[in-house]
Amino acid sequence: MRQILRYSTVSKLLLLFLIASVSADERLKRQAGTTIRKWALNTVYYYFDPSLTTAQQTLADRVMKSIIQPSTCISFVVNATARNRIVSDSSVAWCVSSDVGCKSKEQTITMGSKCIYDGAFAKAIFHVLGFYTMERRSDRDNFVDINLGSVNVFQ
């Protein structure tokens, strides 16, 4: 009886390893960071800095709750005191995220005055979720050709 239980436990561990391997392969294929810490329970806590306008807050809420949340397993919840959270402020003119993936404590997504498009804010949110920009993908050279003759090095 003991031999059967050991074999069963080993089988379960092997199955778990195979599932984890397939999951990592899928993340690599999508160019999501494979070593990046994920958000616990697929929940991203956030709040808005008082420097943001109502229009900026509306844009951010629309992207998170009307575009990303219904299409994914990610939930966005307003909570300024959560252990891990993002804050949106307006300290620079563009949409910028501080880190890729979930980091400890507070992360910043800057929504400046030129961050007026859903796509720009979505790009910053996807960084926070663990996705890299297309130009940083490890396989980008397989799909992008750069004509160096068209590049002005003095500009």
C-alpha positions as CSV (number, residue, x, y, z in Angstrom):
1,M,0.0,0.0,0.0
2,R,2.8,2.4,0.9
3,Q,4.5,1.9,-2.6
4,I,1.2,2.8,-4.4
5,L,0.9,6.0,-2.3
6,R,4.5,7.0,-3.1
7,Y,4.0,6.4,-6.8
8,S,0.7,8.3,-6.7
9,T,2.4,11.3,-5.0
10,V,5.3,11.2,-7.5
11,S,2.7,11.1,-10.3
12,K,0.9,14.1,-8.9
13,L,4.1,16.1,-8.6
14,L,5.1,15.2,-12.2
15,L,1.7,16.3,-13.5
16,L,2.0,19.5,-11.5
17,F,5.4,20.1,-13.0
18,L,4.1,19.5,-16.6
19,I,1.2,21.9,-16.1
20,A,3.6,24.6,-14.8
21,S,5.9,24.0,-17.8
22,V,3.1,24.4,-20.3
23,S,2.0,27.5,-18.5
24,A,5.5,29.0,-18.6
25,D,5.7,28.2,-22.3
26,E,2.5,30.0,-23.0
27,R,3.7,33.1,-21.1
28,L,6.9,33.1,-23.1
29,K,5.0,32.8,-26.3
30,R,3.0,35.9,-25.4
31,Q,6.1,37.7,-24.2
32,A,4.7,38.1,-20.7
33,G,7.5,38.1,-18.2
34,T,8.1,34.6,-17.0
35,T,10.0,35.6,-13.8
36,I,7.7,38.5,-12.9
37,R,5.6,38.3,-9.8
38,K,1.9,38.2,-10.6
39,W,-0.8,40.1,-8.8
40,A,-2.4,38.1,-6.0
41,L,-5.8,36.6,-6.9
42,N,-5.6,38.4,-10.2
43,T,-6.6,41.6,-8.4
44,V,-4.9,44.9,-9.1
45,Y,-5.5,47.6,-6.4
46,Y,-5.2,51.2,-7.4
47,Y,-6.0,54.7,-6.5
48,F,-5.7,58.2,-8.1
49,D,-3.5,60.9,-6.9
50,P,-5.4,64.2,-6.3
51,S,-3.3,65.8,-9.1
52,L,-5.3,63.9,-11.8
53,T,-8.2,65.6,-13.5
54,T,-11.7,64.0,-13.6
55,A,-11.1,63.4,-17.4
56,Q,-7.9,61.5,-16.6
57,Q,-9.6,59.4,-13.9
58,T,-12.4,58.6,-16.3
59,L,-10.0,57.5,-19.0
60,A,-8.1,55.2,-16.6
61,D,-11.3,53.7,-15.2
62,R,-12.6,53.1,-18.8
63,V,-9.5,51.3,-19.8
64,M,-9.2,49.2,-16.7
65,K,-12.9,48.4,-16.0
66,S,-14.5,48.5,-19.5
67,I,-11.8,47.2,-21.7
68,I,-9.3,45.1,-19.8
69,Q,-11.4,43.6,-17.0
70,P,-14.2,42.2,-19.1
71,S,-11.8,40.6,-21.5
72,T,-9.4,39.0,-18.9
73,C,-9.3,37.4,-15.5
74,I,-7.9,40.6,-14.0
75,S,-10.0,42.7,-11.6
76,F,-9.3,46.3,-10.8
77,V,-10.3,47.5,-7.3
78,V,-9.9,51.0,-5.8
79,N,-7.9,50.7,-2.6
80,A,-5.3,53.2,-1.5
81,T,-4.1,51.1,1.5
82,A,-3.7,47.7,-0.1
83,R,-0.3,46.1,0.4
84,N,0.5,46.1,-3.3
85,R,-1.1,48.8,-5.3
86,I,-0.7,51.3,-8.2
87,V,-1.1,55.0,-8.0
88,S,-1.8,57.2,-11.0
89,D,-0.3,60.7,-10.8
90,S,0.5,63.5,-13.3
91,S,4.1,64.2,-12.6
92,V,5.2,64.0,-16.3
93,A,3.5,64.8,-19.6
94,W,3.2,61.2,-20.9
95,C,1.8,57.8,-19.9
96,V,4.6,55.9,-18.1
97,S,4.7,52.9,-15.7
98,S,7.4,52.6,-13.2
99,D,7.9,48.8,-13.3
100,V,7.0,45.7,-15.3
101,G,4.9,43.2,-13.2
102,C,3.8,43.4,-9.6
103,K,6.4,44.9,-7.3
104,S,6.2,45.3,-3.6
105,K,4.2,48.1,-2.1
106,E,3.3,51.1,-4.4
107,Q,4.0,51.4,-8.1
108,T,3.3,54.5,-10.2
109,I,1.6,55.0,-13.5
110,T,2.1,58.5,-14.6
111,M,-0.8,60.0,-16.6
112,G,0.4,63.4,-17.8
113,S,-1.4,66.0,-19.9
114,K,-0.5,64.2,-23.1
115,C,-1.9,60.9,-21.9
116,I,-5.3,61.4,-23.6
117,Y,-5.7,58.1,-25.4
118,D,-7.0,54.7,-24.2
119,G,-4.2,52.9,-25.9
120,A,-1.4,54.9,-24.2
121,F,-2.9,54.2,-20.7
122,A,-3.5,50.6,-21.7
123,K,0.1,50.2,-22.6
124,A,1.1,51.4,-19.1
125,I,-1.4,49.1,-17.4
126,F,-0.1,46.1,-19.4
127,H,3.5,46.9,-18.2
128,V,2.1,46.7,-14.6
129,L,0.5,43.4,-15.5
130,G,3.8,42.0,-16.7
131,F,3.9,42.5,-20.4
132,Y,6.8,44.1,-22.2
133,T,6.5,46.6,-25.1
134,M,6.9,45.2,-28.6
135,E,10.3,46.8,-29.2
136,R,11.6,44.9,-26.1
137,R,10.4,41.4,-27.2
138,S,13.1,38.8,-27.4
139,D,11.8,37.8,-30.9
140,R,11.4,41.3,-32.3
141,D,14.2,40.9,-34.8
142,N,12.3,38.0,-36.5
143,F,9.5,40.4,-37.4
144,V,11.1,43.9,-37.7
145,D,13.5,45.2,-40.3
146,I,15.2,48.5,-39.8
147,N,16.5,50.4,-42.8
148,L,19.5,52.1,-41.2
149,G,19.9,54.2,-44.4
150,S,16.7,56.0,-43.4
151,V,17.9,56.8,-39.8
152,N,19.2,60.3,-39.2
153,V,21.7,59.9,-36.4
154,F,21.9,63.6,-35.8
155,Q,18.3,64.0,-34.8
